[in-house]
Amino acid sequence: MITLPIDEQLIIKATTYVDTHKIGRRKKFNGNRTNQVVGITGELMVAELLGATLPETHDFDGGWDFNFSGKQIDVKTVGRTSNARLDYYSNVIEAQIHFKATHYLFCSLNKNKRELTICGFISKEDFLRKAEYKKAGDTFTRVNGDTMVLKATGYFIKNSDLIQIDSIAQLKELVIFN
């Protein structure tokens, strides 16, 4: 995993993007404004690292964030108050799994430190093969032993099961060749 500081200007840009674009327009599980800013911050930062740009659409984006090297990449960013770990889980809710993304790039945004950790990369095909399917209402046990009842049905994968990324150069190489 690679952890990078988030520039304040990027957070301002993400906030402006959320305020001026129609994001989170599914029937449910759209996340609140804070969740949306976290997600867009991850998308913008990864796009910047890859030299890609987010589509300038004000409508539904098709379920992927940008096209890079022929791949429709969906960046999935979760906000946390701690650092990401290999034994933590990343997820995609079932309502999004039919979208046209071909690859997922999972990130964790530490809100206290204002850092983004790129947890790993995986093709949608491999993700569906490796992920655990959990239903809304199931109890999910976190690494620290805390439990939570899932609000949405979805697919969960340990960060250790993702293709690991240790540098920006490796990120670019993985996205191009994997």
C-alpha positions as CSV (number, residue, x, y, z in Angstrom):
1,M,0.0,0.0,0.0
2,I,1.1,3.5,-0.7
3,T,0.0,6.5,1.5
4,L,0.1,10.1,0.2
5,P,-0.7,13.4,1.8
6,I,-3.8,15.2,0.4
7,D,-3.3,18.8,-0.6
8,E,-5.9,21.2,0.8
9,Q,-6.6,22.5,-2.8
10,L,-7.6,19.0,-3.8
11,I,-10.2,18.8,-1.0
12,I,-11.6,22.2,-2.1
13,K,-11.7,20.9,-5.7
14,A,-13.5,17.7,-4.6
15,T,-16.0,19.7,-2.6
16,T,-16.7,22.0,-5.5
17,Y,-17.1,19.0,-7.8
18,V,-19.7,17.4,-5.4
19,D,-21.6,20.7,-5.2
20,T,-21.7,21.2,-9.0
21,H,-22.2,17.7,-10.4
22,K,-25.0,15.2,-10.1
23,I,-23.3,12.4,-8.2
24,G,-24.9,9.9,-5.9
25,R,-28.2,9.8,-7.9
26,R,-29.0,6.1,-7.3
27,K,-32.3,5.1,-5.7
28,K,-30.5,4.5,-2.4
29,F,-27.0,4.1,-0.8
30,N,-25.7,7.4,-2.3
31,G,-23.8,8.4,0.8
32,N,-24.1,11.8,2.4
33,R,-22.2,14.9,1.2
34,T,-19.1,14.0,3.4
35,N,-19.0,10.5,1.9
36,Q,-19.3,12.0,-1.6
37,V,-16.4,14.4,-1.0
38,V,-14.3,11.5,0.4
39,G,-15.0,9.5,-2.8
40,I,-14.4,12.4,-5.2
41,T,-11.1,13.2,-3.4
42,G,-9.9,9.7,-4.0
43,E,-11.0,9.8,-7.6
44,L,-9.3,13.2,-8.3
45,M,-6.1,12.2,-6.5
46,V,-5.8,8.9,-8.4
47,A,-6.6,10.5,-11.7
48,E,-4.0,13.1,-11.0
49,L,-1.4,10.5,-10.2
50,L,-2.2,8.6,-13.5
51,G,-2.4,11.8,-15.6
52,A,-6.1,11.0,-16.3
53,T,-9.1,13.2,-16.0
54,L,-12.6,12.6,-14.7
55,P,-15.3,12.8,-17.3
56,E,-16.9,16.2,-17.4
57,T,-20.4,14.9,-17.3
58,H,-23.2,16.2,-15.1
59,D,-25.2,13.0,-15.5
60,F,-24.6,9.4,-14.5
61,D,-21.0,8.4,-15.4
62,G,-21.8,4.8,-16.2
63,G,-20.3,3.4,-13.0
64,W,-16.7,4.1,-13.6
65,D,-14.6,7.1,-12.9
66,F,-12.1,7.3,-15.8
67,N,-10.8,5.4,-18.8
68,F,-7.0,4.7,-18.6
69,S,-5.2,2.4,-21.0
70,G,-8.5,0.9,-22.2
71,K,-9.8,0.1,-18.7
72,Q,-12.8,1.6,-17.1
73,I,-11.6,2.2,-13.6
74,D,-13.9,2.7,-10.6
75,V,-12.0,4.2,-7.6
76,K,-13.6,3.1,-4.4
77,T,-12.6,5.3,-1.4
78,V,-13.7,4.8,2.1
79,G,-13.3,7.5,4.8
80,R,-11.7,6.3,8.1
81,T,-10.2,7.8,11.2
82,S,-7.2,5.3,11.2
83,N,-4.7,4.1,8.7
84,A,-5.6,1.3,6.3
85,R,-4.3,-2.2,6.9
86,L,-3.9,-5.3,4.8
87,D,-6.4,-7.1,7.0
88,Y,-9.1,-4.5,6.5
89,Y,-11.9,-5.0,3.9
90,S,-12.8,-3.0,0.9
91,N,-16.2,-3.4,-0.7
92,V,-18.6,-2.7,-3.6
93,I,-22.3,-2.6,-2.9
94,E,-24.5,-4.9,-5.0
95,A,-26.4,-2.0,-6.5
96,Q,-23.1,-1.0,-8.2
97,I,-21.8,-4.3,-9.3
98,H,-23.6,-4.3,-12.7
99,F,-22.1,-1.0,-13.7
100,K,-19.6,-1.0,-16.6
101,A,-16.3,-0.7,-14.6
102,T,-13.8,-3.3,-15.7
103,H,-11.4,-2.6,-12.8
104,Y,-11.5,-1.4,-9.2
105,L,-8.9,0.7,-7.3
106,F,-9.6,0.7,-3.6
107,C,-8.5,3.6,-1.4
108,S,-8.8,4.6,2.2
109,L,-8.8,8.3,3.3
110,N,-7.6,8.9,6.8
111,K,-9.7,12.0,7.7
112,N,-7.6,12.8,10.8
113,K,-4.3,12.8,9.0
114,R,-5.6,13.9,5.6
115,E,-3.8,11.1,3.8
116,L,-5.0,8.8,1.0
117,T,-3.8,5.2,1.0
118,I,-4.1,3.2,-2.2
119,C,-5.0,-0.2,-0.9
120,G,-4.9,-2.2,-4.1
121,F,-6.0,-2.8,-7.6
122,I,-8.1,-5.7,-9.1
123,S,-10.1,-6.6,-12.2
124,K,-13.8,-6.8,-11.7
125,E,-13.7,-10.4,-12.8
126,D,-11.1,-11.3,-10.1
127,F,-12.9,-9.2,-7.6
128,L,-16.1,-11.2,-8.1
129,R,-14.2,-14.5,-7.8
130,K,-12.4,-13.5,-4.6
131,A,-14.9,-11.3,-2.7
132,E,-17.3,-12.5,0.0
133,Y,-21.0,-11.8,-0.7
134,K,-22.8,-10.4,2.3
135,K,-26.5,-9.5,2.6
136,A,-28.0,-6.4,4.2
137,G,-28.8,-7.3,7.8
138,D,-25.8,-9.6,8.1
139,T,-23.4,-8.8,11.0
140,F,-19.9,-7.9,9.9
141,T,-17.1,-8.3,12.4
142,R,-14.2,-5.8,12.0
143,V,-10.6,-6.6,12.7
144,N,-10.7,-5.0,16.1
145,G,-13.7,-7.2,17.1
146,D,-16.4,-4.5,16.7
147,T,-19.4,-5.6,14.8
148,M,-21.8,-3.7,12.6
149,V,-25.1,-4.7,10.8
150,L,-24.7,-4.1,7.1
151,K,-27.1,-1.6,5.6
152,A,-26.5,-2.8,2.0
153,T,-25.9,-6.1,0.3
154,G,-22.5,-6.2,-1.3
155,Y,-19.1,-7.9,-1.9
156,F,-16.2,-7.6,0.5
157,I,-12.6,-8.3,-0.1
158,K,-9.6,-8.2,2.2
159,N,-7.0,-5.6,1.1
160,S,-4.4,-8.4,1.2
161,D,-6.3,-10.1,-1.6
162,L,-5.9,-7.1,-3.9
163,I,-2.9,-6.5,-6.2
164,Q,-0.6,-4.5,-3.9
165,I,0.9,-1.1,-4.9
166,D,4.1,0.2,-3.4
167,S,4.8,3.2,-5.6
168,I,3.3,5.6,-8.1
169,A,5.4,4.0,-10.8
170,Q,4.0,0.6,-9.9
171,L,0.5,2.0,-9.9
172,K,0.9,3.2,-13.4
173,E,2.4,-0.1,-14.5
174,L,-0.4,-2.2,-13.0
175,V,-3.1,-0.1,-14.5
176,I,-1.5,-0.2,-17.9
177,F,-0.6,-3.9,-18.0
178,N,-3.0,-5.7,-15.7
